[in-house]
């Protein structure tokens, strides 16, 4: 039963579906839930300091249920985006409803899309492919290259656009990090192509294909 806590990850897309469906003030249900309710619960609920034993850890690694819980985010992420677009198409939404739905959809694409895409991007084969698909709705596929071939090599150095400077304001970091990660992904891609003696139009130029798909 302890593992049921992982299902809480799906309360955000659930709140998104309800908010998008009900509209009006409920359009802001997900932002309220994500940035007010969940932080309050984190302060109130007891925190666990338990570490898994090596035996239990290995058992969980072999349990495919955890993998499928990650894969489930693929239809959830795309479903939320398509549902939001559908409601926008068939409804005469007020400005505040559009704003709420945009924030709601963005939160789902970030939490259930980018976060899980990041995790699966560290794996191999099909998992990595699913990870890239999860980055697509946010138009953030370049993250795969920059994160795995840039950030992990340069973390906490001046060469890493994903590392904030000491005491750097959050939004200043954000405005610097996002475009620089994109540019850095291209630099890394050119380096990989040169190392493997491939040209720009090579099928292995992932940044080219990410741009075309986007």
TORZA-184137 format. One record per residue (C-alpha): chain; residue number from 1; x, y, z. Coordinates in Angstrom, 2 decimals. Example, Ala and Ser with C-alpha at 12.3 -4.5 7.8 and 13.67 -1.06 7.14 Angstrom:
// TORZA-184137
chain;n;x;y;z
A;1;12.30;-4.50;7.80 .
A;2;13.67;-1.06;7.14 .
This chain:
// TORZA-184137
chain;n;x;y;z
A;1;0.00;0.00;0.00 .
A;2;2.93;2.33;0.56 .
A;3;3.55;2.41;-3.18 .
A;4;0.07;3.86;-3.73 .
A;5;1.66;7.25;-3.02 .
A;6;3.04;7.25;-6.57 .
A;7;-0.51;7.55;-7.86 .
A;8;-0.59;11.08;-6.45 .
A;9;1.38;12.12;-9.54 .
A;10;-1.85;11.70;-11.50 .
A;11;-3.88;14.05;-9.31 .
A;12;-2.52;17.00;-11.28 .
A;13;-3.81;15.80;-14.70 .
A;14;-7.05;14.76;-12.94 .
A;15;-7.49;18.29;-11.61 .
A;16;-6.64;19.58;-15.09 .
A;17;-9.38;17.51;-16.72 .
A;18;-11.93;18.73;-14.17 .
A;19;-10.83;22.36;-14.50 .
A;20;-10.84;22.36;-18.30 .
A;21;-14.21;20.62;-18.39 .
A;22;-15.94;22.91;-15.87 .
A;23;-14.23;26.11;-17.10 .
A;24;-15.06;29.48;-15.49 .
A;25;-13.16;29.92;-12.20 .
A;26;-12.42;26.19;-12.19 .
A;27;-10.01;26.83;-15.08 .
A;28;-7.55;27.82;-12.35 .
A;29;-8.11;24.66;-10.31 .
A;30;-4.81;23.07;-11.34 .
A;31;-2.62;26.13;-10.65 .
A;32;-4.31;26.46;-7.25 .
A;33;-3.85;22.76;-6.52 .
A;34;-0.21;22.66;-7.70 .
A;35;1.02;25.88;-6.09 .
A;36;-1.18;26.17;-2.99 .
A;37;-2.68;22.82;-1.93 .
A;38;0.32;20.57;-2.60 .
A;39;2.88;22.87;-0.90 .
A;40;0.61;23.11;2.15 .
A;41;0.27;19.32;2.26 .
A;42;4.06;18.99;2.09 .
A;43;4.34;21.14;5.21 .
A;44;1.58;19.32;7.10 .
A;45;2.10;15.66;6.25 .
A;46;4.90;13.63;7.90 .
A;47;8.12;13.18;5.94 .
A;48;9.76;9.81;5.43 .
A;49;13.51;9.38;5.89 .
A;50;13.41;5.66;5.14 .
A;51;15.92;4.21;2.68 .
A;52;15.25;0.98;0.80 .
A;53;17.43;-1.99;1.51 .
A;54;19.46;-3.31;-1.42 .
A;55;17.21;-6.36;-1.63 .
A;56;14.00;-4.33;-1.75 .
A;57;15.59;-1.91;-4.21 .
A;58;16.48;-4.72;-6.60 .
A;59;12.98;-6.19;-6.31 .
A;60;11.41;-2.88;-7.24 .
A;61;13.73;-2.51;-10.23 .
A;62;12.34;-5.77;-11.61 .
A;63;8.71;-4.71;-11.07 .
A;64;7.38;-3.49;-14.42 .
A;65;4.42;-1.79;-12.76 .
A;66;6.62;1.22;-12.01 .
A;67;7.66;1.42;-15.66 .
A;68;4.07;1.31;-16.85 .
A;69;3.20;4.08;-14.41 .
A;70;5.74;6.20;-16.27 .
A;71;4.50;5.13;-19.72 .
A;72;0.96;6.09;-18.69 .
A;73;2.06;9.71;-18.78 .
A;74;2.27;9.57;-22.58 .
A;75;-1.50;9.30;-23.24 .
A;76;-2.19;11.56;-20.24 .
A;77;0.03;14.35;-21.56 .
A;78;-1.23;14.23;-25.13 .
A;79;-4.81;13.67;-23.96 .
A;80;-4.72;16.78;-21.79 .
A;81;-3.34;18.90;-24.61 .
A;82;-5.89;17.63;-27.15 .
A;83;-8.75;18.02;-24.67 .
A;84;-7.74;21.63;-23.96 .
A;85;-7.56;22.39;-27.70 .
A;86;-10.93;20.71;-28.25 .
A;87;-12.64;22.71;-25.49 .
A;88;-11.11;25.90;-26.87 .
A;89;-12.49;25.04;-30.30 .
A;90;-16.08;24.23;-29.30 .
A;91;-16.54;26.75;-26.47 .
A;92;-16.88;30.51;-26.40 .
A;93;-14.29;30.95;-23.68 .
A;94;-13.80;34.17;-21.76 .
A;95;-10.30;35.62;-21.50 .
A;96;-9.82;34.46;-17.91 .
A;97;-10.88;30.92;-18.92 .
A;98;-8.33;30.83;-21.73 .
A;99;-5.59;32.03;-19.35 .
A;100;-6.55;29.40;-16.77 .
A;101;-6.61;26.60;-19.33 .
A;102;-3.25;27.68;-20.75 .
A;103;-1.65;27.58;-17.29 .
A;104;-3.40;24.30;-16.51 .
A;105;-2.22;22.62;-19.70 .
A;106;1.29;23.97;-19.25 .
A;107;1.54;22.53;-15.75 .
A;108;0.57;19.07;-17.01 .
A;109;3.01;19.28;-19.93 .
A;110;5.74;20.20;-17.45 .
A;111;5.03;17.78;-14.61 .
A;112;3.79;14.73;-16.50 .
A;113;5.58;15.58;-19.74 .
A;114;9.02;17.12;-19.23 .
A;115;9.67;15.57;-15.81 .
A;116;8.90;12.03;-16.93 .
A;117;10.54;12.63;-20.32 .
A;118;13.66;13.61;-18.42 .
A;119;13.60;10.36;-16.43 .
A;120;13.01;8.13;-19.47 .
A;121;15.67;10.02;-21.42 .
A;122;18.28;8.50;-19.12 .
A;123;17.29;5.01;-20.24 .
A;124;17.71;3.16;-23.53 .
A;125;15.77;2.11;-26.63 .
A;126;11.96;2.36;-26.36 .
A;127;12.03;4.18;-23.03 .
A;128;14.23;6.88;-24.51 .
A;129;11.90;7.21;-27.52 .
A;130;8.90;7.64;-25.22 .
A;131;10.89;10.23;-23.28 .
A;132;11.41;12.27;-26.43 .
A;133;7.70;12.04;-27.26 .
A;134;6.91;13.43;-23.82 .
A;135;9.16;16.43;-24.48 .
A;136;7.46;17.19;-27.81 .
A;137;4.20;18.83;-26.61 .
A;138;6.28;21.42;-24.75 .
A;139;8.43;21.97;-27.86 .
A;140;11.40;21.03;-25.68 .
A;141;12.90;18.03;-27.46 .
A;142;16.34;19.67;-27.53 .
A;143;16.43;19.11;-23.76 .
A;144;17.35;15.47;-24.40 .
A;145;20.62;16.40;-26.11 .
A;146;21.57;19.34;-23.89 .
A;147;20.77;17.52;-20.66 .
A;148;22.45;14.20;-21.40 .
A;149;25.46;15.46;-23.35 .
A;150;25.87;18.91;-21.81 .
A;151;24.41;19.34;-18.35 .
A;152;25.72;16.05;-16.97 .
A;153;29.25;16.94;-18.09 .
A;154;29.25;20.61;-17.07 .
A;155;26.90;20.76;-14.08 .
A;156;27.72;23.52;-11.58 .
A;157;30.19;25.17;-13.98 .
A;158;29.95;28.37;-16.04 .
A;159;29.58;26.22;-19.17 .
A;160;26.25;24.81;-17.95 .
A;161;23.19;26.93;-18.88 .
A;162;21.05;24.75;-16.59 .
A;163;23.01;25.79;-13.48 .
A;164;22.03;29.04;-11.78 .
A;165;24.67;31.44;-10.53 .
A;166;24.96;31.97;-6.79 .
A;167;22.02;34.10;-5.56 .
A;168;20.76;34.60;-9.12 .
A;169;17.06;35.62;-9.16 .
A;170;14.80;32.82;-10.39 .
A;171;13.30;34.62;-13.38 .
A;172;16.64;36.05;-14.52 .
A;173;17.99;32.49;-14.47 .
A;174;14.93;31.26;-16.39 .
A;175;15.31;33.91;-19.12 .
A;176;18.98;33.04;-19.52 .
A;177;18.68;29.27;-19.19 .
A;178;15.95;28.48;-21.71 .
A;179;17.47;30.09;-24.83 .
A;180;21.01;29.12;-23.88 .
A;181;20.04;25.47;-23.43 .
A;182;18.58;25.52;-26.94 .
A;183;21.71;27.11;-28.44 .
A;184;23.93;24.75;-26.47 .
A;185;21.98;21.76;-27.82 .
A;186;22.88;22.87;-31.36 .
A;187;26.55;23.25;-30.41 .
A;188;26.57;19.76;-28.93 .
A;189;24.83;18.38;-32.01 .
A;190;27.41;19.91;-34.36 .
A;191;30.18;18.45;-32.20 .
A;192;28.59;14.99;-32.31 .
A;193;28.19;15.19;-36.08 .
A;194;31.82;16.20;-36.51 .
A;195;33.03;13.44;-34.20 .
A;196;31.07;10.83;-36.16 .
A;197;32.03;12.40;-39.52 .
A;198;28.40;13.12;-40.44 .
A;199;27.06;16.13;-42.33 .
A;200;24.25;18.49;-41.35 .
A;201;21.60;16.63;-43.35 .
A;202;22.54;13.30;-41.79 .
A;203;19.68;11.21;-40.40 .
A;204;21.61;11.26;-37.11 .
A;205;21.22;15.06;-36.81 .
A;206;18.60;14.89;-34.06 .
A;207;18.37;18.68;-33.65 .
A;208;17.42;19.02;-37.32 .
A;209;14.63;16.46;-36.92 .
A;210;13.47;17.98;-33.63 .
A;211;13.16;21.33;-35.42 .
A;212;11.24;19.82;-38.32 .
A;213;8.86;17.95;-36.00 .
A;214;8.30;21.05;-33.87 .
